Amino acid sequence: MRSEKKETALPVPRTLKEYTLITAAVLIMDIGIYVFKFPNNFSFGGVSGMAVVFSKFSSFSASQINLIINLLLLVVGFAFLGKNFGLKTAYVTVLSSILLNIFEKIFPMTHPLTDEIMLELCFAILLPAIAAAMLFFENASGGGTDIIAMIIRKYSTMNISTALLFTDLIVVIVSFLIFDVRTGLCSILGLFAKTLLIDKSIERMKLNKFFTIVSNNPDPICNFITNDLNHSATTYHAEGAYSHKDRTVILTVVDVRQAILLQRFISRTDPTAFTAITKSSEIVGKGFMHYI
């Protein structure tokens, strides 16, 4: 059996890519929170949900309360989840709070954007959930109760969406006591929908394709995988059960976009190759995800 390893990319471009994705996620999250969540008093849990509740009994705005609670929980994140996670989450916390305060100054939201509460509920669920999935994928979080959920995931067998459900449920229950029944019911609906959407979004983002390629001409395929796709490949020799001829089996894992490129290359280079492709969302190792 032969296994080839490819050197990892330079850290600076990788870090730049991570923080670009994190910045985009924060912008999406804050639009969902400020434009759709705060004006309707939706409380799906989390610090933004706490901020909605506490702002009713305080002279501070929801955005200011959001910042205070996030900073306190950020210290907990550094202690339990490490420096890398802590730095990313600190960046998210500061950027999110700055954006929320900028939004307050530029376009104050004194009432909901529309009169369609279900339409606003959909966007209040959709935007923060997609943003949360993007952040979890980059080993960061939106701060607040997301930090608690990631600590629970680290020290238990729960996945991140289930941990979020438990940590946010109490905030949603409180919304029944503070606001009207309609707001409380919308908050419960939003919490369950957000949990499901985060789970499915993370699964989609982690999706990879596992290739088993049986080929008579393996070298060009292996070179394409290592040089063009920047991934590793493992090869071993096998024998055809019917023809008893020698074959080379190539095993590799690539992302969804690269899978299309690899399929096209195999089709051009070795049209007689037998290729089995399997979907996988849990590839752990160099070049892929790592457990924390």
N, C-alpha and C positions, 0 to 999 in steps of 0.2 A: 504494500500500500504506500502511496506517495502523497504527501500533503505539502502544499505550498502556501506561504504566508506573505501577505502584502503589507508594506509599511503603512502606518496610519497617516492621515493627512496632517498638514501643519496645524498647530493649535490655534493660531490667530484667525485664519479663515473660518475654521470650525466654530470658534467662539463668536465671531461676527455673525455667522449664520444663525446660531442659537439665539443671540440677543435681538437680532432682527425679527425672528419669529416670535419671541417673547413680547417685543414692543407691539407688534401687530395684534397679538392676543390681548394685551392690556387695553389697547384702543377699542377693540371689539367689545370687550367686557364692560368698559366704562360707558360706552354708548348704550348698551343694553340696560345697565344699572341706572344711569342718570335720566335717560329719556323715557324709559318704559317702566322701570321698577320703582324708583323713588316717588314719582307723581301719583302712582296708583296705590301706594302703601303695600305693595306686594312684599311678602316676607317669606322667601323660600329657605330661610336659614342663613348661615354664614354671617360674617361681620356686617355686610350691607343690610342683611335682614335685621340684625341687632340695632344697627344705626337707625333704621326706619322706626323701630319701636321706641328706642331711647330718645330720639329727637322730639317725640311728643311730650316728654316730661323734662326737657332741658332747653336752655337758651341757645345751645350749640346746634348747628345744622347737621344733617345726616352725613354730609361729606366730612365734617370735622370730627365727628364721633367715629366714623369709619377709620380715619387716620390714627386716632388715639388707641383704639382697640388693636388695630393691626400692628402697631409698633410694640405693644406689650407681648402679643403672641409671636412676633418675629424673634424675640429673645429666646422663646421656648424652641423655635425652629432651629436656631443656631446650636442650641444645647443638645438636641436629640437627633438632628438629621444631618449635621455636618456643615462644613464651611461652604462647599460648592452649592448645596441647596440653599443655605442661608443667604449667600450673596445674590443669587438669582431672585429669591423671594424678596429680599430687601429692595432690589431694583424694581420689582413689580409693585411692591407696597408704596414706595416713594413716587414712582411714575403714575400709578393709579390715583393716588391722593392728589397729586398735582393736577392731573387731567380733570378730575372731578371738580376741583376748585376753579379751574379755568373755565369749565363748562358753566359753573354757577355765575361767573362774571360775564361771560359772553352771551349766553342765552338762558336767563333764569326760567325755571319750569315751575310756575305757580299752579298749574293744573295739567291734567293728562293731555297728551298730544292729540288724541282723538276721543270720540265718545264711544268707541267700540272696545269694551273692556277685554273681550276674548282675543281680539286682534293684538292688543297691547300685551296681553298675557303671553301669547305665542312668541313675540319678539323678546319679552323679558326672560323667557325660558331659553330660547334658541341661542341668542348672542352670548350670554355668560357661559352657557354650557359648552359651546364650541370653544370659547376662549379657555375655559378650565381644562378641557381635554388637551388643547395645544400646550398649555403650561405643564400639565402632568407629564406629557410626552417628553418634554425637555427637562424633566426632573426639577421643575419649579412649581410654584403654586400662586394662587391669587392672594395668599396670606390668610389671616384669620382662621376660621375653622377648617380651611383646607389643610393647614399645618397640622391640626389635631388629627385629621383624617389620615394624613400621610404617616404620622407617628403610629397610629393604630394599625395601618397596613404593615409597617415595618416590624412591629412586635406581635402580630397576630396573623391568622390565615385569611383575613378579610381582603377582598379586592377594594380598590380605591372608591368605587361608586357606592358600595355597601357601607363603607366607613363614613362616607359623606352623609349618607342617609341618616345614620344614627346620630351624628354630631349636629346635624341641622334640624332634626325633628323637634327638639325642645323649643327652638326659636319659633318654628311654625305654630306650635301649640299656643305659645304666648300671644301670637297675633290674633287668635280667636278672642282672647280676653281684652285686648287693647282696641281692636277695630271691629267693624261689623261682620256679620256672618258671611256675607258675600266675599269680602276680602280674605277672611280666614279659609274659606273653601277654595278660593283661587290659589291661595298660598300652598295648601296641601297638594292640590293638583299640580302646581308648578314644581314642588319639591320632587314628586315622583317622576314627573316628566323630565326634569333636569337630570335626575339620577340615571334614568334609562338612556338619555341622550349622551351623557358623558361616557357611559360604559360603551355604547356602540361607536362613538367617535374615536375613543382611545383604541378600540379593537381595530377600527379601520386604518388609523394612522400607523399602527404597529404591524400591519399586514405585510408579509413577505412571501416570496414564492420559492419553494424547494424543488430543485431540478435533479432528476436522475436521468442521465443521458448515456445511452449505449451507442458507441460510435466506432467506426473503422478508421476514422481520421481525427483523433482527439487533440493533437497538438494545436491546430489553429483555434479550436474552441477554448482550450485552456489558456492560450495566449490572449484571446479576446476577453475572457473573464478577468484575468489578472491585470492586464495592461489597460484595457478600455473601460471595464466596469469597476476596477479597483477592488476586487473581491478575491477571496481565496477559493481554491477548488481542491478536492480530494479525488484521486483516481486509483482504481485497482483493475486488475486483469480478470476477465471472466471467460467462460466458454458457452457458446450457444447450445441449447439443449437439443435442437434439431440438426443443425449443421455441424456441430462440434468444432466450429471455427473460433479462433481467439477474438475477443472483443475487449474494448476498454470502457469501463463504466466511470462516468464523471459525476461527482456529487457537488452541488454548490447551492448557495442561498443568495438571492438578490431581492431588491425591492420591486414594487409593482411596475414602475417605469422601466427599470433595467430589464425586467422579465420580457417585455415586448422586444427590446433591442436584441436580447439573447436569442429569442425564438426566431427572429428574422435572420440573424447571423447563421444559426444552425441550418435553417432552411436553404440558405445560399451555399454554405460551405459543405454540408454533408446531408443532402436530402434524404438519404436512406437511414439516417440516425433515428433510433427509437427514443422518444423523450416523454417522461412522465413528470407532470407538474402538480405539486401539492401546495395548497394555501396553508400558511402558518402565521400566527400572531404572537408566538412566543419563541423567538430565537435569541438565545442568551450566549454571549461570547464576544470576542474581539470583532469590532466593526458593527456590532449590533447593540442591543440593550444590555444593561447590567443591573443586577439586583441591588437594592439599597436597604 
